[in-house]
């Protein structure tokens, strides 16, 4: 896209996403959140999830046949593809109460995902800084995702 623009070709933007400065947490913060939430049964006093992991790595969603590692937790976890966010039924699975923590491979797609979800009324979303790679680098608990 940058080369296209640099060459002088026009770019038309349809339905641009609003600007949104999303929140981020690092792997240590997420590990502490998981630990606290699991001691509370992962729910607030009203029965809403304290947080939900939303893992939208392409490899998981494509059902590539090989087992992938995901963050280990007893708390709610959704596995989706980024394109699923556009489907109102799939997007409706994402809770509007409690924090939703986005997990992609490196965190590079989180700004777009947060802006997109924010444009659909989600103000409870945070990205995992440096994504799943940061989690694995810190040697936090993972489990195999079974298709």
DSSP file (Angstrom, degrees, kcal/mol; ACC not computed):
  #  RESIDUE AA STRUCTURE BP1 BP2  ACC     N-H-->O    O-->H-N    N-H-->O    O-->H-N    TCO  KAPPA ALPHA  PHI   PSI    X-CA   Y-CA   Z-CA
    1    1 A X     >        0   0    0      0, 0.0     4,-2.5     0, 0.0     5,-0.2   0.000 360.0 360.0 360.0 -42.1    0.0    0.0    0.0
    2    2 A X  H  >  +     0   0    0      1,-0.2     4,-2.8     2,-0.2     5,-0.2   0.913 360.0  48.9 -63.2 -40.6    2.8    2.4    0.9
    3    3 A X  H  > S+     0   0    0      2,-0.2     4,-1.9     1,-0.2    -1,-0.2   0.889 109.6  52.9 -64.8 -38.6    4.5    1.7   -2.5
    4    4 A X  H  4>S+     0   0    0      2,-0.2     5,-1.7     1,-0.2    -2,-0.2   0.941 113.4  42.8 -59.1 -48.8    1.2    2.3   -4.3
    5    5 A X  H ><5S+     0   0    0     -4,-2.5     3,-1.7     1,-0.2    -2,-0.2   0.898 111.5  54.4 -66.2 -41.0    0.8    5.6   -2.6
    6    6 A X  H 3<5S+     0   0    0     -4,-2.8    -1,-0.2     1,-0.3    -2,-0.2   0.822 101.5  60.1 -62.7 -31.3    4.5    6.5   -3.1
    7    7 A X  T 3<5S-     0   0    0     -4,-1.9    -1,-0.3    -5,-0.2    -2,-0.2   0.503 121.8-107.3 -76.1  -3.1    4.0    5.9   -6.9
    8    8 A X  T < 5S+     0   0    0     -3,-1.7    -3,-0.2     1,-0.3     2,-0.1   0.500  70.2 144.5  93.0   3.6    1.3    8.6   -6.9
    9    9 A X      < -     0   0    0     -5,-1.7    -1,-0.3     1,-0.1     2,-0.1  -0.475  53.1-106.5 -76.0 149.0   -1.7    6.4   -7.3
   10   10 A X        -     0   0    0     -2,-0.1     2,-0.5     1,-0.0    -1,-0.1  -0.416  26.3-155.1 -75.2 149.1   -4.9    7.4   -5.5
   11   11 A X        -     0   0    0     -2,-0.1     2,-0.5    -6,-0.1    -1,-0.0  -0.995   3.2-159.0-124.8 127.0   -6.1    5.7   -2.5
   12   12 A X        -     0   0    0     -2,-0.5     2,-0.6     2,-0.0    -2,-0.0  -0.923   5.6-155.2-107.7 125.9   -9.8    5.8   -1.6
   13   13 A X        -     0   0    0     -2,-0.5     2,-0.5     3,-0.0     3,-0.3  -0.887   8.0-165.5-103.6 122.3  -10.7    5.1    2.0
   14   14 A X  S    S-     0   0    0     -2,-0.6    -2,-0.0     1,-0.2     0, 0.0  -0.906  70.3  -9.3-107.7 133.2  -14.2    3.8    2.6
   15   15 A X  S    S-     0   0    0     -2,-0.5    -1,-0.2     1,-0.1     0, 0.0   0.940  84.0-152.5  49.3  59.6  -15.6    3.8    6.1
   16   16 A X        -     0   0    0     -3,-0.3     2,-0.2     1,-0.1    -1,-0.1  -0.299  16.7-111.0 -63.0 145.9  -12.4    4.7    7.9
   17   17 A X        -     0   0    0      1,-0.1    -1,-0.1     3,-0.0    99,-0.1  -0.499  34.5-108.4 -74.5 144.8  -12.0    3.6   11.4
   18   18 A X        -     0   0    0     97,-0.3   101,-0.1    -2,-0.2     2,-0.1  -0.360  39.3 -96.2 -68.9 153.4  -12.1    6.2   14.1
   19   19 A X        +     0   0    0     -2,-0.0     2,-0.3     2,-0.0    -1,-0.1  -0.440  50.8 172.5 -65.3 144.0   -9.0    7.1   15.9
   20   20 A X        -     0   0    0     -2,-0.1     2,-1.1    -3,-0.1    95,-0.1  -0.885  29.9-147.9-159.3 122.9   -8.7    5.2   19.2
   21   21 A X        -     0   0    0     -2,-0.3    -2,-0.0    93,-0.1    90,-0.0  -0.794  31.9-158.2 -93.5  97.6   -5.8    5.0   21.6
   22   22 A X        -     0   0    0     -2,-1.1     2,-0.3     1,-0.1   104,-0.1  -0.190  14.3-108.9 -74.8 166.2   -6.2    1.5   23.0
   23   23 A X  E     -a  126   0A   0    102,-0.8   104,-2.6    91,-0.0     2,-0.3  -0.664  31.1-163.7 -92.8 150.5   -4.9    0.2   26.3
   24   24 A X  E     -a  127   0A   0     -2,-0.3     2,-0.3   102,-0.2   104,-0.2  -0.945   7.1-166.5-130.4 153.4   -2.1   -2.4   26.5
   25   25 A X  E     -a  128   0A   0    102,-2.4   104,-3.0    -2,-0.3     2,-0.1  -0.986  19.2-128.4-134.7 150.1   -0.9   -4.7   29.1
   26   26 A X     >  -     0   0    0     -2,-0.3     4,-2.2   102,-0.2     5,-0.2  -0.423  34.8 -97.1 -91.6 173.9    2.4   -6.6   29.2
   27   27 A X  H  > S+     0   0    0    102,-0.3     4,-2.6     1,-0.2     5,-0.2   0.857 123.0  54.4 -59.6 -37.9    2.8  -10.3   29.9
   28   28 A X  H  > S+     0   0    0      2,-0.2     4,-2.1     1,-0.2    -1,-0.2   0.913 108.7  48.7 -63.7 -42.1    3.5   -9.8   33.6
   29   29 A X  H  > S+     0   0    0      1,-0.2     4,-2.4     2,-0.2    -2,-0.2   0.907 112.1  48.7 -64.1 -41.2    0.3   -7.7   34.1
   30   30 A X  H  X S+     0   0    0     -4,-2.2     4,-2.8     2,-0.2    -2,-0.2   0.908 109.0  52.8 -66.0 -40.9   -1.7  -10.4   32.3
   31   31 A X  H  X S+     0   0    0     -4,-2.6     4,-2.2     1,-0.2    -1,-0.2   0.911 111.3  47.0 -60.2 -41.8   -0.2  -13.2   34.4
   32   32 A X  H  X S+     0   0    0     -4,-2.1     4,-2.5     2,-0.2    -1,-0.2   0.901 111.7  51.0 -66.2 -40.7   -1.1  -11.2   37.6
   33   33 A X  H  X S+     0   0    0     -4,-2.4     4,-2.9     2,-0.2     5,-0.2   0.924 110.4  48.8 -61.6 -45.4   -4.7  -10.6   36.2
   34   34 A X  H  X S+     0   0    0     -4,-2.8     4,-2.6     2,-0.2     5,-0.2   0.928 111.3  50.2 -60.4 -45.4   -5.1  -14.3   35.5
   35   35 A X  H  X S+     0   0    0     -4,-2.2     4,-1.2    -5,-0.2    -2,-0.2   0.931 114.5  43.4 -60.1 -47.4   -3.9  -15.3   38.9
   36   36 A X  H  X S+     0   0    0     -4,-2.5     4,-0.7     1,-0.2     3,-0.3   0.930 115.1  49.0 -63.7 -46.0   -6.3  -12.9   40.7
   37   37 A X  H ><>S+     0   0    0     -4,-2.9     5,-3.1     1,-0.2     3,-1.1   0.891 106.9  54.8 -64.3 -40.3   -9.2  -13.8   38.5
   38   38 A X  H ><5S+     0   0    0     -4,-2.6     3,-1.2     1,-0.3    -1,-0.2   0.823 102.6  56.9 -66.3 -29.4   -8.8  -17.5   38.9
   39   39 A X  H 3<5S+     0   0    0     -4,-1.2    -1,-0.3    -3,-0.3    -2,-0.2   0.710 109.6  47.5 -71.2 -17.7   -8.9  -17.1   42.7
   40   40 A X  T X<5S-     0   0    0     -3,-1.1     3,-1.1    -4,-0.7    -1,-0.2   0.184 123.2-103.2-105.0  14.8  -12.3  -15.5   42.2
   41   41 A X  T < 5 -     0   0    0     -3,-1.2    -3,-0.2     1,-0.2    -2,-0.1   0.683  60.7 -82.0  70.9  16.5  -13.7  -18.1   39.9
   42   42 A X  T 3 <S+     0   0    0     -5,-3.1     8,-2.5     1,-0.2     9,-0.5   0.541 106.5  99.2  67.9   9.7  -13.1  -15.7   36.9
   43   43 A X  B <   -E   49   0B   0     -3,-1.1     6,-0.2    -6,-0.3    -1,-0.2  -0.932  68.2-127.7-129.0 151.0  -16.4  -13.9   37.6
   44   44 A X    >   -     0   0    0      4,-2.9     3,-2.3    -2,-0.3     6,-0.1  -0.321  48.5 -87.7 -81.6 175.3  -17.4  -10.7   39.3
   45   45 A X  T 3  S+     0   0    0      1,-0.3    -1,-0.1     2,-0.1    -2,-0.0   0.759 129.7  55.1 -58.1 -24.1  -20.1  -10.7   42.0
   46   46 A X  T 3  S-     0   0    0      2,-0.1    -1,-0.3     3,-0.0     3,-0.1   0.425 121.5-106.0 -88.5   1.5  -22.8  -10.2   39.3
   47   47 A X  S <  S+     0   0    0     -3,-2.3     2,-0.2     1,-0.3    -2,-0.1   0.522  75.9 135.6  88.6   5.4  -21.6  -13.3   37.4
   48   48 A X        -     0   0    0      1,-0.1    -4,-2.9     2,-0.0    -1,-0.3  -0.575  65.3 -95.3 -83.7 150.3  -19.9  -11.4   34.5
   49   49 A X  B     -E   43   0B   0     -6,-0.2    -6,-0.3    48,-0.2     3,-0.1  -0.416  20.9-145.6 -64.5 136.2  -16.4  -12.5   33.4
   50   50 A X  S    S-     0   0    0     -8,-2.5    49,-2.0     1,-0.3     2,-0.3   0.887  82.4 -16.4 -66.4 -37.8  -13.6  -10.6   35.0
   51   51 A X  E     -b   99   0A   0     -9,-0.5    25,-0.4    47,-0.3     2,-0.4  -0.978  59.7-149.4-159.1 161.0  -11.8  -10.9   31.7
   52   52 A X  E     -b  100   0A   0     47,-2.4    49,-2.7    -2,-0.3     2,-0.5  -1.000  17.0-135.2-133.8 132.4  -11.8  -12.9   28.5
   53   53 A X  E     -bc 101  77A   0     23,-2.3    25,-3.2    -2,-0.4     2,-0.6  -0.765  15.9-164.6 -84.1 130.4   -8.9  -13.8   26.3
   54   54 A X  E     -bc 102  78A   0     47,-3.0    49,-2.5    -2,-0.5     2,-0.7  -0.875   5.3-170.9-117.6  96.1   -9.6  -13.3   22.7
   55   55 A X  E     +bc 103  79A   0     23,-2.6    25,-2.2    -2,-0.6    49,-0.2  -0.784  13.1 168.4 -90.9 113.6   -6.9  -15.1   20.7
   56   56 A X        +     0   0    0     47,-2.2    26,-0.5    -2,-0.7     2,-0.2  -0.115  16.5 148.4-120.8  36.4   -7.2  -14.2   17.1
   57   57 A X    >>  -     0   0    0     46,-0.3     4,-1.9     1,-0.1     3,-0.6  -0.538  50.0-132.2 -70.7 135.8   -4.0  -15.6   15.7
   58   58 A X  H 3> S+     0   0    0     -2,-0.2     4,-2.2     1,-0.2     5,-0.2   0.859 103.1  59.7 -57.6 -39.9   -4.4  -16.7   12.1
   59   59 A X  H 34>S+     0   0    0      1,-0.2     5,-1.2     2,-0.2    -1,-0.2   0.869 108.1  44.8 -61.2 -37.7   -2.8  -20.1   12.7
   60   60 A X  H X45S+     0   0    0     -3,-0.6     3,-1.3     1,-0.2    -1,-0.2   0.938 114.8  46.7 -70.9 -46.7   -5.4  -21.0   15.3
   61   61 A X  H 3<5S+     0   0    0     -4,-1.9    -2,-0.2    19,-0.3    -1,-0.2   0.782 105.0  60.7 -69.4 -26.9   -8.4  -19.9   13.3
   62   62 A X  T 3<5S-     0   0    0     -4,-2.2    -1,-0.3    -5,-0.2    -2,-0.2   0.538  99.3-134.4 -79.6  -4.7   -7.2  -21.5   10.1
   63   63 A X  T < 5 -     0   0    0     -3,-1.3    -3,-0.1    -4,-0.2    -2,-0.1   0.949  30.1-176.1  53.2  53.2   -7.3  -24.9   11.8
   64   64 A X      < -     0   0    0     -5,-1.2    -1,-0.1     2,-0.2     3,-0.1   0.528  40.8-112.2 -66.8  -6.8   -4.0  -25.7   10.3
   65   65 A X  S    S+     0   0    0      1,-0.3     2,-0.4     0, 0.0    -1,-0.1   0.114  88.2  97.1  98.5 -24.0   -3.9  -29.2   11.6
   66   66 A X  S    S-     0   0    0     -7,-0.1    -1,-0.3    80,-0.0    -2,-0.2  -0.805  81.3-109.3-100.1 144.5   -1.1  -28.8   14.1
   67   67 A X        -     0   0    0     -2,-0.4     2,-0.3    -3,-0.1    79,-0.1  -0.473  34.9-154.8 -71.9 138.9   -1.8  -28.1   17.7
   68   68 A X  E     -F  145   0C   0     77,-0.7    77,-3.6    -2,-0.2     2,-0.4  -0.795  16.3-112.8-113.1 155.2   -0.9  -24.6   18.8
   69   69 A X  E     -F  144   0C   0     -2,-0.3     2,-0.3    75,-0.2    75,-0.2  -0.721  34.8-178.5 -88.0 136.4    0.0  -23.2   22.2
   70   70 A X  E     -F  143   0C   0     73,-2.9    73,-2.3    -2,-0.4     2,-0.2  -0.870  40.6 -81.2-126.1 162.8   -2.5  -20.9   23.9
   71   71 A X  E     -F  142   0C   0     -2,-0.3     2,-0.5    71,-0.2    71,-0.3  -0.442  49.2-123.9 -64.4 131.8   -2.3  -19.1   27.2
   72   72 A X        +     0   0    0     69,-2.0     2,-0.3    -2,-0.2    69,-0.1  -0.687  52.3 131.8 -85.0 123.7   -3.4  -21.4   30.0
   73   73 A X        -     0   0    0     -2,-0.5   -38,-0.0     2,-0.1     4,-0.0  -0.965  55.6-138.0-162.3 153.9   -6.2  -20.2   32.1
   74   74 A X  S    S+     0   0    0     -2,-0.3     3,-0.1   -40,-0.1     2,-0.1   0.507  81.1  96.8 -88.4  -7.7   -9.5  -21.4   33.5
   75   75 A X  S    S-     0   0    0      1,-0.2    -2,-0.1   -41,-0.0   -23,-0.1  -0.311  94.0 -65.3 -78.8 165.9  -11.1  -18.1   32.6
   76   76 A X        -     0   0    0    -25,-0.4   -23,-2.3   -34,-0.2     2,-0.4  -0.155  54.2-175.2 -57.3 142.9  -13.1  -17.6   29.4
   77   77 A X  E     -c   53   0A   0    -25,-0.2     2,-0.4    -3,-0.1   -23,-0.2  -0.997   9.5-164.0-142.0 132.2  -11.2  -17.8   26.1
   78   78 A X  E     -c   54   0A   0    -25,-3.2   -23,-2.6    -2,-0.4     2,-0.5  -0.951   5.8-157.5-116.0 139.0  -12.3  -17.2   22.6
   79   79 A X  E     +c   55   0A   0     -2,-0.4     2,-0.3   -25,-0.2   -23,-0.2  -0.974  32.1 150.5-114.2 117.8  -10.5  -18.3   19.4
   80   80 A X        -     0   0    0    -25,-2.2     2,-0.3    -2,-0.5   -19,-0.3  -0.879  44.1-117.3-139.4 168.8  -11.4  -16.2   16.4
   81   81 A X    >>  -     0   0    0     -2,-0.3     3,-1.7   -20,-0.1     4,-0.6  -0.834  33.8-116.6-103.0 148.2  -10.0  -15.0   13.1
   82   82 A X  G >4 S+     0   0    0    -26,-0.5     3,-1.4    -2,-0.3     4,-0.3   0.871 116.8  59.1 -53.9 -38.1   -9.7  -11.2   12.6
   83   83 A X  G >4 S+     0   0    0      1,-0.3     3,-1.3     2,-0.2     4,-0.4   0.758  91.2  70.5 -64.1 -23.3  -12.3  -11.5    9.8
   84   84 A X  G X4 S+     0   0    0     -3,-1.7     3,-1.3     1,-0.3     7,-0.4   0.774  82.4  72.5 -63.6 -24.7  -14.8  -12.9   12.3
   85   85 A X  G << S+     0   0    0     -3,-1.4    -1,-0.3    -4,-0.6    -2,-0.2   0.802  91.4  57.4 -61.0 -27.6  -15.0   -9.5   13.9
   86   86 A X  G <  S+     0   0    0     -3,-1.3     2,-0.6    -4,-0.3    -1,-0.3   0.701  87.9  86.5 -76.8 -19.4  -17.0   -8.3   10.9
   87   87 A X  S <> S-     0   0    0     -3,-1.3     4,-3.4    -4,-0.4     5,-0.3  -0.734  72.3-149.2 -84.4 116.9  -19.6  -10.9   11.4
   88   88 A X  H  > S+     0   0    0     -2,-0.6     4,-1.7     1,-0.2    -1,-0.2   0.838  96.7  51.8 -56.7 -34.1  -22.3   -9.6   13.8
   89   89 A X  H  4 S+     0   0    0      2,-0.2     4,-0.4     1,-0.2    -1,-0.2   0.949 114.9  40.6 -68.1 -47.7  -23.0  -13.1   15.1
   90   90 A X  H >4 S+     0   0    0      1,-0.2     3,-1.6     2,-0.2     4,-0.4   0.923 114.9  51.9 -65.0 -44.3  -19.3  -13.9   15.8
   91   91 A X  H >< S+     0   0    0     -4,-3.4     3,-1.7    -7,-0.4    -1,-0.2   0.844  99.7  65.6 -61.2 -32.4  -18.7  -10.4   17.2
   92   92 A X  T 3< S+     0   0    0     -4,-1.7    -1,-0.3    -5,-0.3    -2,-0.2   0.667  88.8  67.1 -64.9 -16.1  -21.6  -10.9   19.5
   93   93 A X  T <  S+     0   0    0     -3,-1.6     2,-0.5    -4,-0.4    -1,-0.3   0.692  80.0  93.0 -74.9 -18.7  -19.7  -13.7   21.2
   94   94 A X  S <  S-     0   0    0     -3,-1.7     6,-0.1    -4,-0.4   -40,-0.0  -0.653  84.8-121.7 -78.9 121.4  -17.2  -11.1   22.5
   95   95 A X        -     0   0    0     -2,-0.5    29,-0.1     1,-0.1   -43,-0.1  -0.295  14.0-156.6 -67.0 146.7  -18.4   -9.9   26.0
   96   96 A X  S    S+     0   0    0     -4,-0.1     2,-0.4    26,-0.1    27,-0.2   0.481  79.0  66.1 -96.6  -6.8  -19.2   -6.3   26.6
   97   97 A X  S    S+     0   0    0      2,-0.1   -48,-0.2    27,-0.0    -2,-0.1  -0.922  94.1  22.0-116.7 144.4  -18.6   -6.7   30.4
   98   98 A X  S    S-     0   0    0     -2,-0.4   -47,-0.3   -50,-0.1     2,-0.2   0.067 103.2 -57.5  81.4 158.6  -15.3   -7.4   31.9
   99   99 A X  E     -b   51   0A   0    -49,-2.0   -47,-2.4    26,-0.1     2,-0.5  -0.487  43.9-152.0 -73.7 138.3  -11.9   -6.8   30.2
  100  100 A X  E     -bd  52 125A   0     24,-3.2    26,-2.6   -49,-0.2     2,-0.6  -0.968  10.2-157.9-110.1 119.2  -11.3   -8.4   26.8
  101  101 A X  E     -bd  53 126A   0    -49,-2.7   -47,-3.0    -2,-0.5     2,-0.3  -0.876   9.5-142.6-103.1 117.9   -7.6   -9.1   26.2
  102  102 A X  E     -bd  54 127A   0     24,-3.2    26,-1.7    -2,-0.6     2,-0.5  -0.590  15.4-168.5 -79.7 136.1   -6.5   -9.4   22.6
  103  103 A X  E     +b   55   0A   0    -49,-2.5   -47,-2.2    -2,-0.3   -46,-0.3  -0.959  17.9 153.1-129.1 113.2   -3.8  -12.0   21.8
  104  104 A X        -     0   0    0     -2,-0.5    28,-2.8    24,-0.3    29,-0.2  -0.643  58.5 -89.2-120.4-173.0   -2.2  -12.1   18.4
  105  105 A X  S    S-     0   0    0     26,-0.2    28,-2.2    -2,-0.2    29,-0.2   0.941 114.5  -0.4 -67.2 -47.8    1.3  -13.4   17.5
  106  106 A X  S    S-     0   0    0     25,-0.2    24,-0.3    26,-0.2    25,-0.2   0.485  94.3-110.0-121.8  -7.5    3.3  -10.1   18.0
  107  107 A X  S >  S+     0   0    0     23,-0.3     3,-0.9    22,-0.1     4,-0.5   0.350  85.5 117.9  90.3  -5.9    0.8   -7.5   19.0
  108  108 A X  T 3  S+     0   0    0      1,-0.2     4,-0.3     2,-0.1     3,-0.3   0.774  74.5  48.1 -68.0 -25.7    1.1   -5.7   15.7
  109  109 A X  T 3> S+     0   0    0      1,-0.2     4,-2.3     2,-0.1    -1,-0.2   0.570  87.9  89.2 -90.1  -8.5   -2.5   -6.2   14.7
  110  110 A X  H <> S+     0   0    0     -3,-0.9     4,-3.2     1,-0.2     5,-0.3   0.876  79.7  57.2 -60.0 -41.5   -3.9   -5.1   18.0
  111  111 A X  H  > S+     0   0    0     -4,-0.5     4,-2.2    -3,-0.3    -1,-0.2   0.931 111.9  42.9 -57.9 -43.0   -4.2   -1.4   17.1
  112  112 A X  H  > S+     0   0    0     -4,-0.3     4,-2.8    -3,-0.2    -1,-0.2   0.945 115.3  49.2 -64.7 -47.2   -6.5   -2.2   14.2
  113  113 A X  H  X S+     0   0    0     -4,-2.3     4,-2.7     1,-0.2     5,-0.2   0.906 112.4  48.1 -60.3 -42.4   -8.5   -4.8   16.1
  114  114 A X  H  X S+     0   0    0     -4,-3.2     4,-2.7     2,-0.2    -1,-0.2   0.916 112.6  48.3 -65.1 -42.6   -9.0   -2.3   19.0
  115  115 A X  H  X S+     0   0    0     -4,-2.2     4,-1.9    -5,-0.3   -97,-0.3   0.914 113.3  48.2 -63.0 -42.1  -10.1    0.5   16.6
  116  116 A X  H  X S+     0   0    0     -4,-2.8     4,-0.6     2,-0.2    -2,-0.2   0.950 114.4  44.1 -64.8 -48.9  -12.5   -1.9   14.9
  117  117 A X  H ><>S+     0   0    0     -4,-2.7     5,-2.3     1,-0.2     3,-1.2   0.893 111.4  54.6 -64.4 -38.4  -14.0   -3.2   18.0
  118  118 A X  H ><5S+     0   0    0     -4,-2.7     3,-2.0     1,-0.3    -1,-0.2   0.881 101.4  58.8 -60.8 -37.4  -14.2    0.3   19.5
  119  119 A X  H 3<5S+     0   0    0     -4,-1.9    -1,-0.3     1,-0.3    -2,-0.2   0.684 105.9  50.8 -66.5 -15.3  -16.2    1.4   16.4
  120  120 A X  T <<5S-     0   0    0     -3,-1.2    -1,-0.3    -4,-0.6    -2,-0.2   0.093 131.8 -91.1-107.9  20.4  -18.7   -1.3   17.3
  121  121 A X  T < 5S+     0   0    0     -3,-2.0     2,-0.8     1,-0.2    -3,-0.2   0.562  78.9 140.0  89.7   9.5  -19.0   -0.1   20.9
  122  122 A X      < +     0   0    0     -5,-2.3    -1,-0.2     1,-0.1     3,-0.2  -0.784   9.2 157.7 -90.6 111.5  -16.4   -2.1   22.7
  123  123 A X        +     0   0    0     -2,-0.8    -1,-0.1   -27,-0.2    -5,-0.1   0.233  61.7  76.2-110.4  10.4  -14.6    0.0   25.2
  124  124 A X        +     0   0    0    -29,-0.1   -24,-3.2   -26,-0.1     2,-0.4  -0.077  70.0 114.0-112.7  31.7  -13.4   -2.9   27.3
  125  125 A X  E     + d   0 100A   0    -26,-0.2  -102,-0.8    -3,-0.2     2,-0.3  -0.854  34.6 174.8-113.5 139.2  -10.6   -4.1   25.1
  126  126 A X  E     -ad  23 101A   0    -26,-2.6   -24,-3.2    -2,-0.4     2,-0.3  -0.982  23.6-129.5-136.3 149.8   -6.8   -4.2   25.8
  127  127 A X  E     -ad  24 102A   0   -104,-2.6  -102,-2.4    -2,-0.3     2,-0.8  -0.734  20.1-120.0 -97.9 148.0   -4.0   -5.6   23.7
  128  128 A X  E >   -a   25   0A   0    -26,-1.7     3,-2.8    -2,-0.3   -24,-0.3  -0.788  38.6-119.9 -84.6 110.8   -1.3   -7.9   25.0
  129  129 A X  T 3  S+     0   0    0   -104,-3.0  -102,-0.3    -2,-0.8   -22,-0.1  -0.308  94.6   1.7 -57.4 125.0    1.9   -5.9   24.3
  130  130 A X  T 3> S-     0   0    0    -24,-0.3     4,-1.2     4,-0.1     3,-0.5   0.564 107.8-129.1  67.4  12.3    4.1   -8.0   22.0
  131  131 A X  H X>  -     0   0    0     -3,-2.8     4,-1.3     1,-0.2     3,-0.9   0.083  59.7 -19.8  59.0-156.0    1.5  -10.7   21.8
  132  132 A X  H 3> S+     0   0    0    -28,-2.8     4,-2.6     1,-0.3     5,-0.2   0.790 129.7  65.8 -62.0 -29.8    1.9  -14.4   22.3
  133  133 A X  H 3> S+     0   0    0    -28,-2.2     4,-2.5    -3,-0.5    -1,-0.3   0.896 101.3  49.2 -60.6 -39.2    5.6  -14.1   21.7
  134  134 A X  H <X S+     0   0    0     -4,-1.2     4,-1.8    -3,-0.9    -1,-0.2   0.901 110.4  51.1 -66.3 -39.9    6.0  -12.0   24.9
  135  135 A X  H  <>S+     0   0    0     -4,-1.3     5,-1.8     1,-0.2     4,-0.2   0.933 113.9  43.2 -62.1 -46.7    4.0  -14.6   26.9
  136  136 A X  H ><5S+     0   0    0     -4,-2.6     3,-1.5     1,-0.2    -2,-0.2   0.888 109.8  56.9 -67.6 -39.5    6.1  -17.5   25.7
  137  137 A X  H 3<5S+     0   0    0     -4,-2.5    -1,-0.2     1,-0.3    -2,-0.2   0.866 105.8  50.8 -60.2 -36.4    9.4  -15.5   26.2
  138  138 A X  T 3<5S-     0   0    0     -4,-1.8    -1,-0.3    -5,-0.1    -2,-0.2   0.504 112.6-125.3 -79.2  -3.4    8.4  -14.9   29.8
  139  139 A X  T < 5 +     0   0    0     -3,-1.5    -3,-0.2    -4,-0.2    -2,-0.1   0.842  50.5 163.4  62.8  37.0    7.8  -18.7   30.1
  140  140 A X      < -     0   0    0     -5,-1.8    -1,-0.2     1,-0.1  -112,-0.0  -0.407  48.9 -70.3 -80.2 164.8    4.3  -18.3   31.4
  141  141 A X        +     0   0    0    -69,-0.1   -69,-2.0    -2,-0.1     2,-0.3  -0.267  56.7 173.7 -63.5 133.8    1.9  -21.3   31.3
  142  142 A X  E     -F   71   0C   0    -71,-0.3     2,-0.3    -3,-0.1   -71,-0.2  -0.885  12.1-161.2-130.5 164.1    0.6  -22.4   28.0
  143  143 A X  E     -F   70   0C   0    -73,-2.3   -73,-2.9    -2,-0.3     2,-0.3  -0.964  31.6 -94.7-141.8 159.6   -1.5  -25.4   26.9
  144  144 A X  E     -F   69   0C   0     -2,-0.3     2,-0.6   -75,-0.2   -75,-0.2  -0.571  34.0-133.6 -75.5 134.2   -2.2  -27.1   23.6
  145  145 A X  E     -F   68   0C   0    -77,-3.6   -77,-0.7    -2,-0.3     2,-0.5  -0.811  19.8-152.5 -88.4 120.6   -5.2  -25.9   21.7
  146  146 A X              0   0    0     -2,-0.6   -80,-0.0   -79,-0.1   -79,-0.0  -0.815 360.0 360.0 -96.6 129.5   -7.2  -28.8   20.5
  147  147 A X              0   0    0     -2,-0.5    -1,-0.1   -82,-0.1    -2,-0.0   0.470 360.0 360.0 -77.2 360.0   -9.3  -28.4   17.3
